[in-house]
């Protein structure tokens, strides 16, 4: 069984991580919620940081 990631995966995954990190940084900056922390967390893992940010941090801002 071949478990290596195809070439397109090596391109798509970093782009998703970068997009997530940038979006988290920009949105956290807008709401004053530690933008560097969220930006760096968004660059490291997918999709947990954006889910945590949306359900715990952003939800508190909206309430």
C-alpha positions in Angstrom: 0.0 0.0 0.0 1.4 3.4 -1.1 0.9 6.0 1.7 2.9 8.8 0.2 1.2 12.1 -0.4 0.8 13.0 -4.1 2.4 16.1 -5.6 -0.8 18.1 -5.5 -1.1 17.5 -1.8 2.3 19.0 -1.2 1.0 22.2 -2.9 -2.6 22.3 -1.6 -1.9 21.7 2.2 0.6 24.6 2.6 -1.7 26.9 0.7 -4.6 26.0 3.0 -2.4 26.5 6.1 -1.3 29.9 4.8 -4.8 31.0 4.0 -6.1 29.9 7.4 -3.2 31.6 9.2 -3.7 34.9 7.3 -7.5 34.8 7.8 -7.2 34.1 11.5 -4.6 36.9 11.9 -6.7 39.5 10.1 -9.9 38.6 11.9 -8.3 38.5 15.3 -6.7 41.9 14.6 -10.1 43.3 13.8 -11.5 42.1 17.1 -8.4 42.6 19.3 -8.0 39.0 20.1 -4.3 38.2 20.1 -3.7 38.2 16.3 -0.1 36.8 16.4 -1.1 33.8 18.5 -4.0 32.9 16.2 -2.0 33.6 13.0 0.9 31.3 14.1 -1.6 28.6 15.3 -3.3 28.8 11.9 0.0 28.1 10.2 0.7 24.9 12.2 -2.4 22.8 12.1 -5.5 22.4 10.0 -8.5 22.8 10.8 -8.5 22.8 14.6 -7.4 26.4 15.2 -10.1 27.9 13.0 -12.7 25.8 14.7 -11.6 26.7 18.2 -11.3 30.4 17.2 -14.8 30.4 15.7 -16.6 28.5 18.4 -14.9 29.9 21.5 -13.3 33.3 20.7 -15.4 34.7 17.9 -18.7 33.6 19.5 -17.8 35.6 22.6 -17.3 38.7 20.5 -20.7 38.2 18.8 -22.6 37.8 22.0 
